[in-house]
Amino acid sequence: MMGYKRGDVVYCHRYPDGLLSQGTIKWFHEETSEGPGFTFMCTVTGSYRIALMSSIIPNPTKQQIAKVNNAVMRKIRTSNQKPKTK
């Protein structure tokens, strides 16, 4: 769909919150109330998210890539912290 296929890794703005994200396309949705969309496995949240095809960023900037990478690293660090015991 629109030059993208299942398995492609894309940078996009999630729907409906508009947050920058990155992930692997899993399914396409040709008909949504806002236009064509897709479901992807978000590397930031680790869950399935939805985005519109129009929100795909074909050539992400270095700043956009760094922002996503920082969010992923922050999630990894917080999940590796051991809970504090009293």
N, CA, C and O atoms as a printed pandas DataFrame, in Angstrom:
     atom_number atom_name residue_name chain_id  residue_number  x_coord  y_coord  z_coord
0              1         N          MET        A               1    0.843   -1.178    0.000
1              2        CA          MET        A               1    0.000    0.000    0.000
2              3         C          MET        A               1    0.890    1.243    0.000
3              4         O          MET        A               1    1.734    1.414    0.879
4              5         N          MET        A               2    0.693    2.092   -0.978
5              6        CA          MET        A               2    1.446    3.348   -1.116
6              7         C          MET        A               2    2.958    3.112   -1.108
7              8         O          MET        A               2    3.712    3.950   -0.614
8              9         N          GLY        A               3    3.402    1.987   -1.648
9             10        CA          GLY        A               3    4.831    1.701   -1.724
10            11         C          GLY        A               3    5.391    1.019   -0.487
11            12         O          GLY        A               3    6.580    0.702   -0.454
12            13         N          TYR        A               4    4.574    0.785    0.525
13            14        CA          TYR        A               4    5.016    0.109    1.739
14            15         C          TYR        A               4    4.429   -1.290    1.778
15            16         O          TYR        A               4    3.373   -1.545    1.201
16            17         N          LYS        A               5    5.116   -2.193    2.459
17            18        CA          LYS        A               5    4.625   -3.559    2.585
18            19         C          LYS        A               5    4.794   -4.042    4.018
19            20         O          LYS        A               5    5.515   -3.436    4.811
20            21         N          ARG        A               6    4.121   -5.139    4.336
21            22        CA          ARG        A               6    4.253   -5.712    5.670
22            23         C          ARG        A               6    5.723   -6.023    5.934
23            24         O          ARG        A               6    6.429   -6.526    5.060
24            25         N          GLY        A               7    6.170   -5.721    7.142
25            26        CA          GLY        A               7    7.559   -5.970    7.510
26            27         C          GLY        A               7    8.460   -4.761    7.370
27            28         O          GLY        A               7    9.571   -4.760    7.899
28            29         N          ASP        A               8    8.005   -3.721    6.662
29            30        CA          ASP        A               8    8.809   -2.503    6.536
30            31         C          ASP        A               8    8.887   -1.790    7.891
31            32         O          ASP        A               8    7.908   -1.734    8.635
32            33         N          VAL        A               9   10.052   -1.256    8.190
33            34        CA          VAL        A               9   10.239   -0.460    9.399
34            35         C          VAL        A               9   10.072    1.000    9.012
35            36         O          VAL        A               9   10.740    1.496    8.105
36            37         N          VAL        A              10    9.160    1.692    9.719
37            38        CA          VAL        A              10    8.859    3.082    9.388
38            39         C          VAL        A              10    8.900    3.965   10.634
39            40         O          VAL        A              10    8.680    3.504   11.754
40            41         N          TYR        A              11    9.184    5.234   10.408
41            42        CA          TYR        A              11    9.021    6.279   11.427
42            43         C          TYR        A              11    7.701    6.963   11.099
43            44         O          TYR        A              11    7.402    7.213    9.931
44            45         N          CYS        A              12    6.920    7.263   12.113
45            46        CA          CYS        A              12    5.613    7.872   11.872
46            47         C          CYS        A              12    5.137    8.583   13.136
47            48         O          CYS        A              12    5.770    8.513   14.189
48            49         N          HIS        A              13    4.016    9.262   12.999
49            50        CA          HIS        A              13    3.340    9.858   14.146
50            51         C          HIS        A              13    2.126    8.982   14.435
51            52         O          HIS        A              13    1.265    8.795   13.575
52            53         N          ARG        A              14    2.065    8.446   15.654
53            54        CA          ARG        A              14    0.991    7.538   16.031
54            55         C          ARG        A              14   -0.362    8.234   15.978
55            56         O          ARG        A              14   -0.463    9.454   16.104
56            57         N          TYR        A              15   -1.391    7.427   15.789
57            58        CA          TYR        A              15   -2.752    7.944   15.800
58            59         C          TYR        A              15   -3.429    7.457   17.070
59            60         O          TYR        A              15   -3.259    6.278   17.381
60            61         N          PRO        A              16   -4.155    8.216   17.809
61            62        CA          PRO        A              16   -4.530    9.607   17.594
62            63         C          PRO        A              16   -3.657   10.601   18.347
63            64         O          PRO        A              16   -3.854   11.808   18.202
64            65         N          ASP        A              17   -2.679   10.129   19.165
65            66        CA          ASP        A              17   -1.924   11.062   20.018
66            67         C          ASP        A              17   -0.831   11.836   19.289
67            68         O          ASP        A              17   -0.326   12.825   19.820
68            69         N          GLY        A              18   -0.454   11.407   18.080
69            70        CA          GLY        A              18    0.507   12.148   17.275
70            71         C          GLY        A              18    1.947   12.060   17.744
71            72         O          GLY        A              18    2.792   12.826   17.279
72            73         N          LEU        A              19    2.247   11.134   18.664
73            74        CA          LEU        A              19    3.617   11.012   19.152
74            75         C          LEU        A              19    4.513   10.331   18.124
75            76         O          LEU        A              19    4.088    9.410   17.426
76            77         N          LEU        A              20    5.747   10.792   18.041
77            78        CA          LEU        A              20    6.719   10.217   17.127
78            79         C          LEU        A              20    7.027    8.791   17.555
79            80         O          LEU        A              20    7.218    8.521   18.740
80            81         N          SER        A              21    7.074    7.887   16.597
81            82        CA          SER        A              21    7.327    6.490   16.914
82            83         C          SER        A              21    8.013    5.814   15.735
83            84         O          SER        A              21    8.167    6.393   14.660
84            85         N          GLN        A              22    8.415    4.582   15.968
85            86        CA          GLN        A              22    9.063    3.777   14.934
86            87         C          GLN        A              22    8.649    2.340   15.149
87            88         O          GLN        A              22    8.492    1.901   16.288
88            89         N          GLY        A              23    8.471    1.602   14.068
89            90        CA          GLY        A              23    8.091    0.209   14.226
90            91         C          GLY        A              23    7.949   -0.513   12.907
91            92         O          GLY        A              23    8.136    0.055   11.830
92            93         N          THR        A              24    7.612   -1.789   13.027
93            94        CA          THR        A              24    7.455   -2.671   11.877
94            95         C          THR        A              24    5.984   -2.771   11.505
95            96         O          THR        A              24    5.145   -3.056   12.360
96            97         N          ILE        A              25    5.667   -2.542   10.246
97            98        CA          ILE        A              25    4.284   -2.625    9.773
98            99         C          ILE        A              25    3.814   -4.076    9.849
99           100         O          ILE        A              25    4.486   -4.988    9.366
100          101         N          LYS        A              26    2.640   -4.272   10.468
101          102        CA          LYS        A              26    2.055   -5.609   10.588
102          103         C          LYS        A              26    0.835   -5.787    9.691
103          104         O          LYS        A              26    0.733   -6.785    8.978
104          105         N          TRP        A              27   -0.108   -4.812    9.719
105          106        CA          TRP        A              27   -1.334   -4.903    8.929
106          107         C          TRP        A              27   -1.681   -3.539    8.351
107          108         O          TRP        A              27   -1.344   -2.496    8.910
108          109         N          PHE        A              28   -2.363   -3.583    7.218
109          110        CA          PHE        A              28   -2.865   -2.354    6.595
110          111         C          PHE        A              28   -4.373   -2.260    6.789
111          112         O          PHE        A              28   -5.066   -3.276    6.835
112          113         N          HIS        A              29   -4.873   -1.037    6.901
113          114        CA          HIS        A              29   -6.303   -0.768    7.021
114          115         C          HIS        A              29   -6.650    0.248    5.931
115          116         O          HIS        A              29   -6.376    1.440    6.068
116          117         N          GLU        A              30   -7.252   -0.239    4.856
117          118        CA          GLU        A              30   -7.536    0.643    3.723
118          119         C          GLU        A              30   -8.629    1.653    4.031
119          120         O          GLU        A              30   -8.614    2.764    3.503
120          121         N          GLU        A              31   -9.572    1.278    4.877
121          122        CA          GLU        A              31  -10.684    2.161    5.187
122          123         C          GLU        A              31  -10.734    2.460    6.683
123          124         O          GLU        A              31  -11.060    1.581    7.481
124          125         N          THR        A              32  -10.419    3.676    7.059
125          126        CA          THR        A              32  -10.626    4.148    8.424
126          127         C          THR        A              32  -11.346    5.491    8.317
127          128         O          THR        A              32  -11.449    6.056    7.228
128          129         N          SER        A              33  -11.834    5.993    9.424
129          130        CA          SER        A              33  -12.561    7.273    9.380
130          131         C          SER        A              33  -11.658    8.436    8.988
131          132         O          SER        A              33  -12.144    9.458    8.505
132          133         N          GLU        A              34  -10.350    8.292    9.189
133          134        CA          GLU        A              34   -9.399    9.372    8.897
134          135         C          GLU        A              34   -8.598    9.136    7.612
135          136         O          GLU        A              34   -7.814    9.995    7.210
136          137         N          GLY        A              35   -8.787    7.988    6.969
137          138        CA          GLY        A              35   -8.038    7.648    5.765
138          139         C          GLY        A              35   -7.307    6.335    5.950
139          140         O          GLY        A              35   -7.449    5.702    6.997
140          141         N          PRO        A              36   -6.520    5.901    4.958
141          142        CA          PRO        A              36   -5.808    4.633    5.061
142          143         C          PRO        A              36   -4.829    4.640    6.241
143          144         O          PRO        A              36   -4.180    5.648    6.521
144          145         N          GLY        A              37   -4.738    3.511    6.913
145          146        CA          GLY        A              37   -3.839    3.408    8.058
146          147         C          GLY        A              37   -3.147    2.060    8.118
147          148         O          GLY        A              37   -3.268    1.241    7.207
148          149         N          PHE        A              38   -2.424    1.844    9.199
149          150        CA          PHE        A              38   -1.722    0.567    9.392
150          151         C          PHE        A              38   -1.495    0.332   10.874
151          152         O          PHE        A              38   -1.470    1.267   11.674
152          153         N          THR        A              39   -1.330   -0.928   11.220
153          154        CA          THR        A              39   -0.958   -1.324   12.575
154          155         C          THR        A              39    0.512   -1.680   12.538
155          156         O          THR        A              39    0.975   -2.339   11.607
156          157         N          PHE        A              40    1.250   -1.246   13.554
157          158        CA          PHE        A              40    2.670   -1.551   13.615
158          159         C          PHE        A              40    3.071   -1.914   15.036
159          160         O          PHE        A              40    2.401   -1.529   15.994
160          161         N          MET        A              41    4.164   -2.654   15.169
161          162        CA          MET        A              41    4.714   -2.988   16.475
162          163         C          MET        A              41    5.666   -1.867   16.853
163          164         O          MET        A              41    6.748   -1.736   16.280
164          165         N          CYS        A              42    5.258   -1.063   17.819
165          166        CA          CYS        A              42    5.996    0.118   18.225
166          167         C          CYS        A              42    7.227   -0.267   19.047
167          168         O          CYS        A              42    7.110   -0.989   20.037
168          169         N          THR        A              43    8.396    0.210   18.644
169          170        CA          THR        A              43    9.616   -0.089   19.394
170          171         C          THR        A              43    9.698    0.719   20.681
171          172         O          THR        A              43   10.413    0.335   21.607
172          173         N          VAL        A              44    8.979    1.826   20.749
173          174        CA          VAL        A              44    9.010    2.672   21.945
174          175         C          VAL        A              44    8.165    2.066   23.059
175          176         O          VAL        A              44    8.613    1.974   24.202
176          177         N          THR        A              45    6.931    1.649   22.723
177          178        CA          THR        A              45    6.028    1.126   23.745
178          179         C          THR        A              45    6.058   -0.389   23.854
179          180         O          THR        A              45    5.660   -0.943   24.879
180          181         N          GLY        A              46    6.528   -1.070   22.806
181          182        CA          GLY        A              46    6.539   -2.534   22.804
182          183         C          GLY        A              46    5.164   -3.131   22.578
183          184         O          GLY        A              46    4.936   -4.299   22.892
184          185         N          SER        A              47    4.240   -2.340   22.036
185          186        CA          SER        A              47    2.890   -2.845   21.794
186          187         C          SER        A              47    2.441   -2.452   20.385
187          188         O          SER        A              47    3.076   -1.644   19.708
188          189         N          TYR        A              48    1.325   -3.052   19.971
189          190        CA          TYR        A              48    0.766   -2.698   18.676
190          191         C          TYR        A              48    0.140   -1.315   18.759
191          192         O          TYR        A              48   -0.567   -0.999   19.716
192          193         N          ARG        A              49    0.404   -0.499   17.755
193          194        CA          ARG        A              49   -0.155    0.853   17.684
194          195         C          ARG        A              49   -0.699    1.066   16.275
195          196         O          ARG        A              49   -0.394    0.301   15.361
196          197         N          ILE        A              50   -1.500    2.103   16.109
197          198        CA          ILE        A              50   -2.085    2.440   14.813
198          199         C          ILE        A              50   -1.558    3.799   14.367
199          200         O          ILE        A              50   -1.348    4.692   15.188
200          201         N          ALA        A              51   -1.348    3.947   13.077
201          202        CA          ALA        A              51   -0.950    5.230   12.493
202          203         C          ALA        A              51   -1.602    5.344   11.121
203          204         O          ALA        A              51   -2.000    4.346   10.519
204          205         N          LEU        A              52   -1.702    6.558   10.649
205          206        CA          LEU        A              52   -2.239    6.799    9.311
206          207         C          LEU        A              52   -1.106    6.752    8.292
207          208         O          LEU        A              52    0.033    7.104    8.598
208          209         N          MET        A              53   -1.426    6.321    7.096
209          210        CA          MET        A              53   -0.414    6.268    6.041
210          211         C          MET        A              53    0.170    7.657    5.795
211          212         O          MET        A              53    1.350    7.790    5.472
212          213         N          SER        A              54   -0.651    8.681    5.947
213          214        CA          SER        A              54   -0.185   10.053    5.718
214          215         C          SER        A              54    0.797   10.519    6.792
215          216         O          SER        A              54    1.470   11.534    6.610
216          217         N          SER        A              55    0.890    9.791    7.911
217          218        CA          SER        A              55    1.791   10.199    8.994
218          219         C          SER        A              55    3.167    9.545    8.909
219          220         O          SER        A              55    4.021    9.803    9.757
220          221         N          ILE        A              56    3.395    8.706    7.903
221          222        CA          ILE        A              56    4.710    8.075    7.731
222          223         C          ILE        A              56    5.727    9.143    7.351
223          224         O          ILE        A              56    5.453   10.011    6.522
224          225         N          ILE        A              57    6.896    9.073    7.963
225          226        CA          ILE        A              57    7.985   10.010    7.681
226          227         C          ILE        A              57    8.984    9.270    6.780
227          228         O          ILE        A              57    9.743    8.433    7.269
228          229         N          PRO        A              58    8.996    9.565    5.471
229          230        CA          PRO        A              58    9.843    8.810    4.548
230          231         C          PRO        A              58   11.347    8.979    4.814
231          232         O          PRO        A              58   12.121    8.033    4.665
232          233         N          ASN        A              59   11.743   10.181    5.203
233          234        CA          ASN        A              59   13.158   10.458    5.460
234          235         C          ASN        A              59   13.296   11.140    6.822
235          236         O          ASN        A              59   13.392   12.365    6.896
236          237         N          PRO        A              60   13.305   10.343    7.905
237          238        CA          PRO        A              60   13.393   10.962    9.234
238          239         C          PRO        A              60   14.722   11.695    9.418
239          240         O          PRO        A              60   15.763   11.263    8.923
240          241         N          THR        A              61   14.659   12.805   10.135
241          242        CA          THR        A              61   15.873   13.579   10.409
242          243         C          THR        A              61   16.690   12.883   11.495
243          244         O          THR        A              61   16.204   11.964   12.153
244          245         N          LYS        A              62   17.923   13.323   11.675
245          246        CA          LYS        A              62   18.766   12.777   12.740
246          247         C          LYS        A              62   18.133   13.013   14.104
247          248         O          LYS        A              62   18.225   12.169   14.995
248          249         N          GLN        A              63   17.495   14.163   14.261
249          250        CA          GLN        A              63   16.847   14.491   15.529
250          251         C          GLN        A              63   15.664   13.555   15.805
251          252         O          GLN        A              63   15.462   13.134   16.943
252          253         N          GLN        A              64   14.886   13.230   14.774
253          254        CA          GLN        A              64   13.756   12.316   14.953
254          255         C          GLN        A              64   14.240   10.913   15.306
255          256         O          GLN        A              64   13.673   10.254   16.177
256          257         N          ILE        A              65   15.282   10.467   14.629
257          258        CA          ILE        A              65   15.847    9.142   14.921
258          259         C          ILE        A              65   16.387    9.114   16.342
259          260         O          ILE        A              65   16.160    8.149   17.072
260          261         N          ALA        A              66   17.103   10.168   16.743
261          262        CA          ALA        A              66   17.663   10.234   18.096
262          263         C          ALA        A              66   16.558   10.263   19.144
263          264         O          ALA        A              66   16.696    9.641   20.197
264          265         N          LYS        A              67   15.465   10.972   18.877
265          266        CA          LYS        A              67   14.362   11.053   19.835
266          267         C          LYS        A              67   13.749    9.676   20.079
267          268         O          LYS        A              67   13.471    9.315   21.222
268          269         N          VAL        A              68   13.539    8.916   19.024
269          270        CA          VAL        A              68   12.990    7.561   19.172
270          271         C          VAL        A              68   13.993    6.659   19.891
271          272         O          VAL        A              68   13.618    5.913   20.796
272          273         N          ASN        A              69   15.265    6.724   19.495
273          274        CA          ASN        A              69   16.288    5.886   20.135
274          275         C          ASN        A              69   16.405    6.197   21.626
275          276         O          ASN        A              69   16.561    5.288   22.441
276          277         N          ASN        A              70   16.329    7.476   21.980
277          278        CA          ASN        A              70   16.395    7.864   23.393
278          279         C          ASN        A              70   15.200    7.329   24.171
279          280         O          ASN        A              70   15.349    6.885   25.309
280          281         N          ALA        A              71   14.024    7.368   23.568
281          282        CA          ALA        A              71   12.826    6.847   24.233
282          283         C          ALA        A              71   12.943    5.346   24.460
283          284         O          ALA        A              71   12.538    4.846   25.510
284          285         N          VAL        A              72   13.491    4.625   23.493
285          286        CA          VAL        A              72   13.685    3.174   23.635
286          287         C          VAL        A              72   14.696    2.890   24.740
287          288         O          VAL        A              72   14.473    2.010   25.571
288          289         N          MET        A              73   15.795    3.618   24.756
289          290        CA          MET        A              73   16.820    3.402   25.781
290          291         C          MET        A              73   16.283    3.744   27.172
291          292         O          MET        A              73   16.601    3.055   28.142
292          293         N          ARG        A              74   15.487    4.782   27.277
293          294        CA          ARG        A              74   14.883    5.158   28.555
294          295         C          ARG        A              74   13.977    4.038   29.062
295          296         O          ARG        A              74   13.976    3.728   30.253
296          297         N          LYS        A              75   13.212    3.437   28.164
297          298        CA          LYS        A              75   12.334    2.331   28.537
298          299         C          LYS        A              75   13.151    1.128   28.998
299          300         O          LYS        A              75   12.786    0.466   29.970
300          301         N          ILE        A              76   14.250    0.843   28.311
301          302        CA          ILE        A              76   15.108   -0.286   28.691
302          303         C          ILE        A              76   15.706   -0.047   30.065
303          304         O          ILE        A              76   15.719   -0.949   30.903
304          305         N          ARG        A              77   16.204    1.169   30.305
305          306        CA          ARG        A              77   16.814    1.483   31.611
306          307         C          ARG        A              77   15.808    1.344   32.744
307          308         O          ARG        A              77   16.123    0.777   33.790
308          309         N          THR        A              78   14.597    1.860   32.541
309          310        CA          THR        A              78   13.615    1.800   33.622
310          311         C          THR        A              78   13.128    0.371   33.852
311          312         O          THR        A              78   12.787    0.017   34.981
312          313         N          SER        A              79   13.089   -0.452   32.814
313          314        CA          SER        A              79   12.655   -1.835   33.009
314          315         C          SER        A              79   13.744   -2.690   33.644
315          316         O          SER        A              79   13.449   -3.738   34.218
316          317         N          ASN        A              80   15.001   -2.257   33.550
317          318        CA          ASN        A              80   16.111   -3.004   34.150
318          319         C          ASN        A              80   16.362   -2.625   35.612
319          320         O          ASN        A              80   17.121   -3.302   36.306
320          321         N          GLN        A              81   15.731   -1.553   36.079
321          322        CA          GLN        A              81   15.951   -1.147   37.462
322          323         C          GLN        A              81   15.210   -2.107   38.384
323          324         O          GLN        A              81   14.055   -2.467   38.156
324          325         N          LYS        A              82   15.920   -2.505   39.430
325          326        CA          LYS        A              82   15.318   -3.408   40.388
326          327         C          LYS        A              82   14.424   -2.608   41.334
327          328         O          LYS        A              82   14.760   -1.483   41.705
328          329         N          PRO        A              83   13.292   -3.185   41.722
329          330        CA          PRO        A              83   12.428   -2.462   42.663
330          331         C          PRO        A              83   13.132   -2.283   44.016
331          332         O          PRO        A              83   13.851   -3.167   44.482
332          333         N          LYS        A              84   12.910   -1.138   44.619
333          334        CA          LYS        A              84   13.546   -0.847   45.914
334          335         C          LYS        A              84   12.778   -1.571   47.012
335          336         O          LYS        A              84   11.547   -1.553   47.049
336          337         N          THR        A              85   13.514   -2.195   47.887
337          338        CA          THR        A              85   12.883   -2.877   49.028
338          339         C          THR        A              85   13.199   -2.122   50.294
339          340         O          THR        A              85   14.255   -1.497   50.400
340          341         N          LYS        A              86   12.319   -2.169   51.233
341          342        CA          LYS        A              86   12.527   -1.451   52.501
342          343         C          LYS        A              86   13.150   -2.350   53.526
343          344         O          LYS        A              86   13.399   -1.922   54.653
